[in-house]
Amino acid sequence: MNRNVVLTVGLVVAATIGFVVALTLSGPAAPADDAAPVAAPGAVAPAELLVRPDSHLLSTAPDGKVTFVEFLDFECEACRAVFPAVEQLREEYAGRVSFVLRYFPIPSHANAENAAVAVEAAARQGRLEAMYQRMYQTQPEWGEQRESQAGVFRGFAEDLGLDMAAYDRTVAEPATLERVRSDQKDGIALGVEGTPTFFVNGTRLEPRTTDDLRAAIDRALTEAA
């Protein structure tokens, strides 16, 4: 476990899906100038900060009544630990809940921004989900490295069959990194201090188990019915 893991939220044995999830927060992120958190745990966050018009949806509910937002860091061990649980929730609530990915690279993770930029470049070619999954599946191979892993991420793009000339252009464009950092700025404004941080219908969660996430989703679905 790296040194910047500051809070262990818990270990979850999810017998029905056959894995152990460590819900551990990694952080903190660098504070924004004059930023004041606007979404304390349990409070309802401003919708315009949680989901932007260009925010990435991993899954979409046609009725749009319930939205699950995760601020994440691809180099965060805790995010990787909870990744299977989020994937399971996406399967369980397919068609009923929208799952939104927000980038929140932690400054102490040397390749967190590089990874997010690579995912953003893949998203521009319609391969967001595939690159998102690849990052967590391979994190032990490239995480915790001080040198740039951009070449490794480029290899992932090749494996996914992306147009590499377009990928290289997107990675090199300053606007791509700014897109990643705009998510991070929203997170800081919302009071996000580490990853993963979850919101369901604007309410910031403090889950200890996967069942806590499921209960929050079920509650939101009931309220939206």
PETAFEN-V449289 format. One record per backbone hydrogen bond with DSSP energy under -0.5 kcal/mol. NH is the residue of the N-H (numbers start at 1). CO is the residue of the C=O. E is the energy in kcal/mol with one decimal. If there is no record, write none. Layout:
nh: {NH NH}
co: {CO CO}
e: {E E}
This chain:
nh: {5 6 6 7 9 9 10 12 13 14 14 15 17 18 19 21 23 23 24 25 26 27 28 29 35 38 39 42 43 45 45 49 50 51 55 56 58 58 59 62 64 68 69 69 70 71 72 72 76 80 81 82 83 84 86 87 88 89 90 91 92 93 94 96 97 98 99 100 100 101 102 102 104 109 110 112 115 116 117 118 119 120 121 122 123 124 125 126 127 131 132 133 134 135 136 137 138 139 139 141 142 142 143 145 153 154 155 156 157 158 159 160 161 162 164 167 168 169 170 171 172 173 176 177 178 179 180 181 182 183 184 185 186 187 188 189 190 191 192 195 196 197 199 200 201 203 204 204 205 212 213 214 215 216 217 218 219 220 221 222 223 224 225 225}
co: {2 4 25 25 7 23 23 21 11 12 19 13 14 14 14 12 10 21 22 7 195 4 193 193 32 189 190 204 40 43 202 46 46 47 52 101 56 99 99 60 61 98 67 199 100 197 70 102 73 76 77 78 79 80 82 83 84 85 86 87 88 89 91 93 93 66 59 68 98 56 70 100 72 106 108 109 111 112 113 114 115 116 117 118 119 120 122 123 122 127 128 129 130 131 132 133 134 135 136 138 138 139 139 142 149 150 151 152 153 154 155 156 158 157 162 163 164 165 166 167 168 169 173 173 174 175 176 177 178 179 180 181 182 183 184 185 186 188 187 26 71 71 69 203 67 200 43 202 198 209 209 210 211 212 213 214 215 216 217 218 219 220 221 222}
e: {-1.5 -0.8 -1.1 -1.2 -0.7 -1.4 -0.6 -3.0 -0.5 -0.9 -2.1 -1.2 -1.2 -1.4 -1.1 -2.5 -2.2 -0.8 -1.4 -2.4 -3.2 -2.0 -0.8 -0.6 -1.8 -1.3 -0.6 -1.9 -2.7 -0.6 -3.3 -1.4 -1.4 -2.2 -1.9 -0.9 -0.5 -2.8 -1.2 -0.5 -1.0 -3.5 -0.5 -3.0 -2.4 -2.7 -0.6 -2.5 -1.5 -1.9 -2.1 -2.1 -1.2 -0.6 -2.2 -2.5 -2.1 -2.5 -2.5 -1.7 -2.7 -2.6 -1.0 -2.4 -1.8 -2.6 -1.6 -3.2 -0.6 -2.7 -2.5 -0.5 -2.6 -2.2 -0.8 -1.4 -2.5 -2.2 -2.8 -2.1 -2.3 -2.6 -2.5 -2.0 -2.4 -1.7 -1.3 -2.0 -2.6 -2.1 -2.8 -2.5 -2.1 -2.3 -1.3 -2.4 -1.7 -0.6 -0.5 -2.4 -0.9 -0.7 -3.1 -0.7 -2.2 -2.1 -1.7 -1.6 -2.0 -2.1 -2.5 -1.8 -1.7 -2.2 -0.9 -2.4 -2.8 -1.9 -2.4 -2.7 -1.9 -1.2 -1.5 -0.9 -2.2 -1.9 -1.6 -2.7 -2.0 -1.2 -1.7 -2.5 -1.8 -2.3 -2.5 -2.3 -1.7 -1.3 -2.9 -2.7 -0.6 -1.7 -2.3 -2.2 -2.8 -2.1 -1.5 -0.6 -2.5 -0.5 -1.2 -2.4 -2.7 -1.9 -2.1 -2.8 -2.4 -2.0 -2.5 -2.2 -2.4 -1.8 -0.9 -0.6}
